[in-house]
Amino acid sequence: MEAIQDAFVPLLVINNRPGADANILKRFGEPAWNYQVVRFLTAKGKDLIPSKDQVWTTGPLARRMITSLKRRGARCRVICKHL
């Protein structure tokens, strides 16, 4: 958990809700009725890796985390060992 907390900032956007949540869905071209989507973004809001829906288990999620860290150019020795 500590590795994840140090390297990532989680954000939940709720479907079918007006206001800020709807604006974020629109920004990323996500329909309001879609499945949960996991995105890994740069500080400027660009995708590090392609978005993926229905990522519900730890194995695939951890692999996506590692891929995004590597894409970002982060040193992955310590963090990736714990994922």
Rosetta constraint file for C-alpha pairs under 8 A:
AtomPair CA 1 CA 5 HARMONIC 6.16 0.50
AtomPair CA 2 CA 6 HARMONIC 6.10 0.50
AtomPair CA 3 CA 7 HARMONIC 6.24 0.50
AtomPair CA 3 CA 79 HARMONIC 5.23 0.50
AtomPair CA 3 CA 80 HARMONIC 7.99 0.50
AtomPair CA 3 CA 82 HARMONIC 6.64 0.50
AtomPair CA 3 CA 83 HARMONIC 7.45 0.50
AtomPair CA 4 CA 8 HARMONIC 5.71 0.50
AtomPair CA 4 CA 79 HARMONIC 7.73 0.50
AtomPair CA 4 CA 83 HARMONIC 7.86 0.50
AtomPair CA 5 CA 9 HARMONIC 7.06 0.50
AtomPair CA 7 CA 79 HARMONIC 7.96 0.50
AtomPair CA 13 CA 21 HARMONIC 5.37 0.50
AtomPair CA 13 CA 24 HARMONIC 7.41 0.50
AtomPair CA 13 CA 25 HARMONIC 7.63 0.50
AtomPair CA 14 CA 21 HARMONIC 5.96 0.50
AtomPair CA 15 CA 21 HARMONIC 7.16 0.50
AtomPair CA 15 CA 22 HARMONIC 7.29 0.50
AtomPair CA 15 CA 25 HARMONIC 7.88 0.50
AtomPair CA 15 CA 32 HARMONIC 4.88 0.50
AtomPair CA 15 CA 33 HARMONIC 6.17 0.50
AtomPair CA 15 CA 34 HARMONIC 7.54 0.50
AtomPair CA 16 CA 22 HARMONIC 7.08 0.50
AtomPair CA 16 CA 32 HARMONIC 5.11 0.50
AtomPair CA 16 CA 33 HARMONIC 6.71 0.50
AtomPair CA 17 CA 21 HARMONIC 6.09 0.50
AtomPair CA 17 CA 22 HARMONIC 5.94 0.50
AtomPair CA 18 CA 22 HARMONIC 5.12 0.50
AtomPair CA 18 CA 23 HARMONIC 7.84 0.50
AtomPair CA 19 CA 23 HARMONIC 6.27 0.50
AtomPair CA 20 CA 24 HARMONIC 6.30 0.50
AtomPair CA 21 CA 25 HARMONIC 6.34 0.50
AtomPair CA 22 CA 26 HARMONIC 6.17 0.50
AtomPair CA 22 CA 32 HARMONIC 7.41 0.50
AtomPair CA 23 CA 27 HARMONIC 6.11 0.50
AtomPair CA 24 CA 28 HARMONIC 6.41 0.50
AtomPair CA 25 CA 29 HARMONIC 6.01 0.50
AtomPair CA 25 CA 30 HARMONIC 4.90 0.50
AtomPair CA 25 CA 31 HARMONIC 6.71 0.50
AtomPair CA 25 CA 32 HARMONIC 6.88 0.50
AtomPair CA 26 CA 30 HARMONIC 6.08 0.50
AtomPair CA 26 CA 31 HARMONIC 7.55 0.50
AtomPair CA 30 CA 34 HARMONIC 7.11 0.50
AtomPair CA 35 CA 53 HARMONIC 6.10 0.50
AtomPair CA 35 CA 54 HARMONIC 6.33 0.50
AtomPair CA 36 CA 53 HARMONIC 5.60 0.50
AtomPair CA 36 CA 54 HARMONIC 6.01 0.50
AtomPair CA 36 CA 55 HARMONIC 7.74 0.50
AtomPair CA 37 CA 51 HARMONIC 6.61 0.50
AtomPair CA 37 CA 52 HARMONIC 5.54 0.50
AtomPair CA 37 CA 53 HARMONIC 4.15 0.50
AtomPair CA 37 CA 54 HARMONIC 6.58 0.50
AtomPair CA 37 CA 55 HARMONIC 7.37 0.50
AtomPair CA 38 CA 51 HARMONIC 5.87 0.50
AtomPair CA 38 CA 52 HARMONIC 5.53 0.50
AtomPair CA 38 CA 53 HARMONIC 6.15 0.50
AtomPair CA 38 CA 55 HARMONIC 6.91 0.50
AtomPair CA 39 CA 47 HARMONIC 6.78 0.50
AtomPair CA 39 CA 49 HARMONIC 7.52 0.50
AtomPair CA 39 CA 50 HARMONIC 7.28 0.50
AtomPair CA 39 CA 51 HARMONIC 4.86 0.50
AtomPair CA 39 CA 52 HARMONIC 6.88 0.50
AtomPair CA 40 CA 47 HARMONIC 5.85 0.50
AtomPair CA 40 CA 48 HARMONIC 5.67 0.50
AtomPair CA 40 CA 49 HARMONIC 6.46 0.50
AtomPair CA 40 CA 51 HARMONIC 7.39 0.50
AtomPair CA 40 CA 65 HARMONIC 7.68 0.50
AtomPair CA 40 CA 68 HARMONIC 6.47 0.50
AtomPair CA 41 CA 45 HARMONIC 5.20 0.50
AtomPair CA 41 CA 46 HARMONIC 5.18 0.50
AtomPair CA 41 CA 47 HARMONIC 4.52 0.50
AtomPair CA 41 CA 48 HARMONIC 5.30 0.50
AtomPair CA 41 CA 49 HARMONIC 7.83 0.50
AtomPair CA 42 CA 46 HARMONIC 5.25 0.50
AtomPair CA 42 CA 47 HARMONIC 6.42 0.50
AtomPair CA 42 CA 48 HARMONIC 6.22 0.50
AtomPair CA 42 CA 72 HARMONIC 7.81 0.50
AtomPair CA 47 CA 51 HARMONIC 7.24 0.50
AtomPair CA 48 CA 68 HARMONIC 5.83 0.50
AtomPair CA 48 CA 71 HARMONIC 6.47 0.50
AtomPair CA 48 CA 72 HARMONIC 6.96 0.50
AtomPair CA 49 CA 67 HARMONIC 7.63 0.50
AtomPair CA 49 CA 68 HARMONIC 6.17 0.50
AtomPair CA 49 CA 71 HARMONIC 7.67 0.50
AtomPair CA 55 CA 60 HARMONIC 6.58 0.50
AtomPair CA 55 CA 61 HARMONIC 6.28 0.50
AtomPair CA 56 CA 60 HARMONIC 7.88 0.50
AtomPair CA 56 CA 61 HARMONIC 7.39 0.50
AtomPair CA 57 CA 61 HARMONIC 6.38 0.50
AtomPair CA 58 CA 62 HARMONIC 5.81 0.50
AtomPair CA 59 CA 63 HARMONIC 6.28 0.50
AtomPair CA 60 CA 64 HARMONIC 6.28 0.50
AtomPair CA 61 CA 65 HARMONIC 6.23 0.50
AtomPair CA 62 CA 66 HARMONIC 6.24 0.50
AtomPair CA 62 CA 83 HARMONIC 5.77 0.50
AtomPair CA 63 CA 67 HARMONIC 6.17 0.50
AtomPair CA 64 CA 68 HARMONIC 6.09 0.50
AtomPair CA 65 CA 69 HARMONIC 6.20 0.50
AtomPair CA 66 CA 70 HARMONIC 6.20 0.50
AtomPair CA 66 CA 76 HARMONIC 7.55 0.50
AtomPair CA 66 CA 80 HARMONIC 6.09 0.50
AtomPair CA 66 CA 83 HARMONIC 7.60 0.50
AtomPair CA 67 CA 71 HARMONIC 6.07 0.50
AtomPair CA 68 CA 72 HARMONIC 6.07 0.50
AtomPair CA 69 CA 73 HARMONIC 6.37 0.50
AtomPair CA 69 CA 74 HARMONIC 5.34 0.50
AtomPair CA 69 CA 75 HARMONIC 7.70 0.50
AtomPair CA 69 CA 76 HARMONIC 6.86 0.50
AtomPair CA 70 CA 74 HARMONIC 5.60 0.50
AtomPair CA 70 CA 75 HARMONIC 7.24 0.50
AtomPair CA 70 CA 76 HARMONIC 6.77 0.50
AtomPair CA 76 CA 80 HARMONIC 5.10 0.50
AtomPair CA 76 CA 81 HARMONIC 7.65 0.50
AtomPair CA 77 CA 81 HARMONIC 6.14 0.50
AtomPair CA 78 CA 82 HARMONIC 6.91 0.50
AtomPair CA 79 CA 83 HARMONIC 6.72 0.50
